[in-house]
Amino acid sequence: MDTMIVIEAVDTGCWNAVAGGRQIVTVEECAEELRRGDPSMRGYVPVREQDIARATVRTLSSAADVTFRLQYPDAHRLDAGERDLLALAYMLADGFILCSCDKAAVTAAHALGWLDRVVSLEALATSVGVRPRRPLRRQYTIRQLEAWRTSLLPDAGP
């Protein structure tokens, strides 16, 4: 699970249900991004250490990083946390579902043949029976993910 998903899940009050209902795995880079939040920024959402502890945080090996970068040459275009998360997913082979709200990560998943393994926060929350206390922002919705998927189809246009 990527950094922004955790932040939105905490902010909308569905993190505990999602983390309690699913095995959540993230990477050290995403956990560090959650810890580095800037409280002076507008819209800052505090993510506590106990929130991070609800996920299994995996350290990505250098070998896994290099292997992924060789497999996906556009890896340098990804945010560091998303890149490490996708590298971990690559090492896990078939045993993962990717929850990301980033179009570049969705595009990478498509290039790697994983588009059917990408889910939105909305779908994940629904799967555990929780409703966010406020509407999710657009990039976290099923509708937005479907729009991105459609745009990746051949001849789908811009």
Residue pairs with C-beta under 8 A, 6 or more apart in sequence:
1 24
1 25
1 26
1 30
1 55
1 85
1 99
1 100
2 26
2 30
2 81
2 82
2 85
2 99
2 100
2 101
2 102
2 105
3 26
3 30
3 33
3 34
3 81
4 100
4 101
4 102
4 139
5 99
5 100
5 101
5 121
5 140
6 15
6 26
6 30
6 34
6 47
6 51
6 52
6 55
7 34
7 37
7 45
7 47
8 45
8 101
8 121
8 136
8 137
8 140
9 15
9 18
9 19
9 121
9 125
10 45
10 46
10 47
10 51
11 45
12 132
12 133
12 134
12 136
13 132
13 133
14 121
14 125
14 130
14 131
14 132
14 133
15 51
15 54
16 54
17 125
17 128
17 129
17 130
18 24
18 121
18 124
18 125
18 128
18 130
19 51
19 54
19 55
20 54
20 128
21 127
21 128
21 129
21 130
22 124
22 127
22 128
23 56
24 54
24 55
24 56
25 55
25 56
25 57
25 58
25 88
25 96
26 55
26 56
26 57
26 58
26 85
27 57
27 58
27 59
27 60
27 81
27 84
27 85
27 87
27 88
28 57
28 58
28 59
28 60
28 84
29 60
29 80
29 81
29 83
29 84
29 85
30 57
30 81
30 84
30 85
31 52
31 55
31 57
33 80
33 81
34 47
34 51
34 52
35 47
35 49
35 52
37 44
37 45
37 46
37 47
38 44
39 46
58 88
60 84
60 87
60 88
64 87
64 88
64 90
64 91
65 84
65 87
67 87
67 90
67 91
68 75
68 83
68 86
68 87
68 90
68 91
69 75
69 76
69 87
71 90
71 112
72 86
72 90
72 108
72 111
72 112
74 108
74 111
75 83
75 86
75 87
75 108
76 83
77 104
78 86
78 102
78 104
78 105
78 108
79 102
79 104
79 105
82 100
82 102
82 104
82 105
82 108
85 98
85 100
85 105
86 98
86 105
86 108
86 109
86 112
88 96
89 96
89 98
89 114
89 117
90 112
96 117
97 117
97 118
97 119
98 105
98 109
98 114
98 117
98 118
98 119
99 118
99 119
99 120
99 121
99 124
100 106
100 109
100 118
101 120
101 121
101 139
101 140
101 144
102 139
103 139
103 148
105 118
106 115
106 118
106 145
106 148
106 149
106 152
107 148
107 152
109 115
109 117
109 118
110 149
110 152
115 149
115 152
118 145
118 149
119 145
120 140
120 141
120 142
120 144
120 145
121 136
121 140
121 141
122 136
122 140
122 141
122 142
123 142
123 145
125 131
125 132
125 136
138 144
150 156
151 157
151 158
